[in-house]
Amino acid sequence: MRGLLFALLLWGGAAQAQGNLNMLCAPQADWCEAIAAAFQRDTGVRVAMARKSSGEILAQLSAEAANPRTDVWFGSSAETHITAVGRNLLQTYTSPNMAQLQPWAQRAHRLAGGHCVGVSSGAIAFVWNRELMARRNLPIPRRWEDLLNPAYRGEIQLPNPNSSGTAYTIIATLVQLWDEDRAFDYLRRLHANVNSYTRSGAAPVQAVARGETALSVSFNMEIESLRQQGFPMEVHYPDDGTGNEVACLSIIRGARNLAQARRFVDWYLTAAAMDIGPRVNQFHVPAHRGAAADPRIADLSRVNLIEYDFARFGDAELRRRLLSRWDREVGALPR
């Protein structure tokens, strides 16, 4: 409802002559709303924005493939965009502002065959409620295997990979860290400690912040936003290695407002547009080399990151198979 009201307000306040833009946005609503408002203010293009999780966006774009209602897709991991490429849902575009981006953002563009471009990055981390952990005398996790501790039974909340890009990144991380069979054996054993699987990747982190669950696993930028609001949360990157995402921006194949979509991509691939994030409490590593440094954004060079294979895990068939296996072997387990 909030996104709908925001879209209606935007539709009513801009000049007709500059055209329209329909955007699906995966990050937190505050960031989505801020960039939509700034783009409309700077260009006069009317923006209709809806905030959804990555899996929901992919499902909507697939359902609307024959008659697209969306022009641009902001956010979600590179592998999710590459999955969309495999379904012929995106079209290529190379912005003249590409040269000012970090190498990892340009690499995402190459791996996707020019169908998307990297806009931000973040890493998977453990997060816990400091007060709740102390009250329940729970140990602090340092490695992936630590989450299997029986002391955490019913204390961990995770997202569902069928709707959450964060959850799919976690699975892909474990498969790359070990191998597929070991990863799913781990997930089956971890299930005993999980109290629920939520639709969005942000929901478990918010539950940790509110003290509704002790632990979760998520991207560091979701965690930092809540920490900055004063919630008693702590974060740790797994000592034995973790995955990261490159969040992307893409134009939908058959976009009705193609000129405005390209204009949005060009606009966002500037330092000024990427500086909006921290101003609305969003702490993603920005893709533009000239974006303002913010000490609250994690230095990923100090994190034990795996060599994440975005192209492999963006393959539509591999994604389908991993999600199907999760449904059979983890999601179907009794609680």
Buried (B, 14 or more C-beta within 10 A) or exposed (E): EEBEEBBEEBEEEBEEEBBBBBBBBBBBBBBBBBBBBBBBEEBEBBBBBBBBBBBBBBBBBEEBBEEBBBBBBBBBBBBBBBBBBBEEBBBBBEBEBBEBBBEBBBBBBEBBEBBBBBBBBBBBBBBBBBEBBEEEEBEEBEEBEBBBEEEBEEBBBBBBBBBBBBBBBBBBBBBBBBEBEEBBBBBEEBBBBBBBBBBBBBBBBBBBBEBBBBBBBBBBBBBBBBBBEEBBBBBBBBEEBBBBBBBBBBBBBBBBBBEBBBBBBBBBBBBBBBBBBBEBBBBBBBBBEEBBEBEEBBEBEEBEBBEBBBBBBBBBEBBEEBBEBBEEBBBEEEE
